[in-house]
């Protein structure tokens, strides 16, 4: 009869448990998994100076956001409006809110439920490109769409 000591059993278990293949699981990826891994982490819609109207060349971004929602069904989509530094800070805050509201309405009209949104307005406080006060910078006049 063979006898295994407690210390050799403990050593054997530790060796097995520390092996990278000890608990390997086979995973199969689906086309949806591949699509989700290629999804951007955010989308941006850009605006003309002083405007909250969505430009015709930006509607494709709204369509993409709608597709991403339908593919992934995130818990919440965050719509954050921003502005550049032209004009007074108070007016820029209101303009960034108006931009966020415009994008929200456009996404709801594409079938995303209204209760899936968090809407924020930051005015000129979160620029993509740092500029001096009064500088018109298109990359700062945007609504950013993220999700979680």
C-alpha positions as CSV (number, residue, x, y, z in Angstrom):
1,X,0.0,0.0,0.0
2,X,1.4,3.4,-1.0
3,X,1.4,6.3,1.4
4,X,1.3,10.0,0.4
5,X,2.5,12.4,2.9
6,X,0.5,15.5,3.7
7,X,3.3,17.8,2.6
8,X,3.7,16.1,-0.8
9,X,-0.1,16.3,-1.3
10,X,-0.1,20.0,-0.4
11,X,2.8,20.6,-2.8
12,X,1.1,18.7,-5.6
13,X,-2.1,20.7,-5.1
14,X,-0.2,24.0,-5.1
15,X,1.5,23.0,-8.3
16,X,-1.7,22.1,-10.0
17,X,-3.5,25.3,-8.8
18,X,-0.7,27.6,-9.9
19,X,-0.6,26.1,-13.4
20,X,-2.0,28.5,-16.0
21,X,-4.1,25.8,-17.5
22,X,-5.5,24.4,-14.3
23,X,-8.8,26.2,-14.7
24,X,-8.8,27.0,-18.3
25,X,-12.2,27.5,-19.9
26,X,-12.9,27.1,-23.5
27,X,-14.6,30.2,-24.9
28,X,-16.1,30.6,-28.2
29,X,-16.5,34.1,-29.6
30,X,-19.6,35.1,-31.5
31,X,-19.9,37.7,-34.2
32,X,-21.6,40.0,-31.6
33,X,-18.5,39.6,-29.3
34,X,-16.3,40.7,-32.2
35,X,-18.4,43.6,-33.0
36,X,-18.6,44.7,-29.4
37,X,-14.8,44.6,-29.1
38,X,-14.5,46.9,-32.1
39,X,-17.0,49.4,-30.7
40,X,-15.5,52.8,-30.0
41,X,-15.4,54.0,-26.3
42,X,-17.2,57.2,-27.3
43,X,-18.7,59.1,-30.1
44,X,-18.7,62.8,-30.7
45,X,-21.0,65.1,-32.6
46,X,-19.6,68.5,-33.6
47,X,-21.5,71.8,-33.9
48,X,-21.1,75.2,-35.6
49,X,-20.2,78.2,-33.5
50,X,-23.2,79.3,-31.4
51,X,-25.4,76.6,-32.7
52,X,-27.1,73.5,-31.3
53,X,-28.4,72.3,-34.6
54,X,-27.1,68.9,-35.7
55,X,-25.3,69.3,-39.0
56,X,-26.3,66.9,-41.8
57,X,-22.9,65.3,-41.9
58,X,-23.2,64.4,-38.2
59,X,-26.4,62.3,-38.5
60,X,-24.3,59.2,-39.3
61,X,-22.8,59.5,-35.8
62,X,-26.4,59.4,-34.3
63,X,-27.1,56.3,-36.5
64,X,-23.9,54.7,-35.2
65,X,-24.9,55.4,-31.6
66,X,-28.3,53.9,-32.2
67,X,-26.7,50.7,-33.7
68,X,-24.3,50.5,-30.8
69,X,-27.1,50.8,-28.3
70,X,-29.1,48.1,-30.1
71,X,-26.1,45.8,-30.3
72,X,-25.0,46.1,-26.7
73,X,-28.0,47.4,-24.7
74,X,-25.9,49.4,-22.2
75,X,-27.5,50.3,-18.9
76,X,-27.1,54.0,-19.5
77,X,-25.9,56.3,-22.4
78,X,-24.3,59.5,-21.2
79,X,-24.8,62.5,-23.5
80,X,-22.5,65.4,-22.5
81,X,-22.7,68.8,-24.2
82,X,-19.7,71.1,-24.4
83,X,-18.7,74.4,-25.9
84,X,-15.6,76.3,-26.9
85,X,-14.5,79.5,-25.1
86,X,-16.2,82.1,-27.4
87,X,-18.7,84.1,-25.5
88,X,-19.6,84.3,-21.8
89,X,-19.2,81.2,-19.7
90,X,-22.9,81.3,-18.6
91,X,-24.0,81.4,-22.3
92,X,-21.7,78.5,-23.1
93,X,-23.1,76.4,-20.3
94,X,-26.6,77.0,-21.7
95,X,-25.5,76.3,-25.2
96,X,-23.8,73.0,-24.2
97,X,-27.1,72.0,-22.5
98,X,-29.0,72.8,-25.6
99,X,-26.6,70.7,-27.7
100,X,-27.0,67.8,-25.3
101,X,-30.8,68.1,-25.4
102,X,-30.8,68.2,-29.2
103,X,-28.7,65.0,-29.4
104,X,-30.9,63.4,-26.7
105,X,-34.0,64.0,-28.8
106,X,-32.3,62.7,-31.9
107,X,-31.3,59.5,-30.2
108,X,-34.8,59.0,-28.6
109,X,-36.3,59.4,-32.1
110,X,-34.0,56.6,-33.2
111,X,-35.7,54.2,-30.7
112,X,-33.5,54.4,-27.7
113,X,-35.7,54.6,-24.5
114,X,-35.6,57.9,-22.7
115,X,-34.9,56.2,-19.4
116,X,-31.5,55.0,-20.6
117,X,-29.9,58.5,-20.7
118,X,-27.9,60.7,-18.4
119,X,-27.6,64.2,-19.8
120,X,-24.9,66.6,-18.8
121,X,-23.7,70.0,-19.8
122,X,-20.2,71.2,-19.0
123,X,-20.0,74.4,-21.0
124,X,-16.4,75.3,-21.7
125,X,-15.0,73.5,-18.6
126,X,-13.9,70.2,-20.4
127,X,-12.2,71.2,-23.6
128,X,-10.8,68.6,-26.0
129,X,-8.2,71.2,-27.0
130,X,-7.0,73.8,-24.5
131,X,-7.3,77.3,-25.9
132,X,-7.3,80.8,-24.6
133,X,-10.6,82.5,-23.7
134,X,-12.5,83.6,-26.9
135,X,-10.9,81.1,-29.3
136,X,-13.3,79.3,-31.6
137,X,-12.3,75.6,-31.6
138,X,-14.6,73.2,-33.4
139,X,-13.3,70.2,-31.5
140,X,-14.5,71.8,-28.3
141,X,-18.0,72.4,-29.7
142,X,-19.3,68.9,-29.3
143,X,-21.6,66.4,-27.6
144,X,-19.8,63.3,-26.5
145,X,-21.8,60.1,-26.2
146,X,-20.5,57.3,-23.9
147,X,-22.2,54.3,-22.3
148,X,-21.8,51.9,-19.5
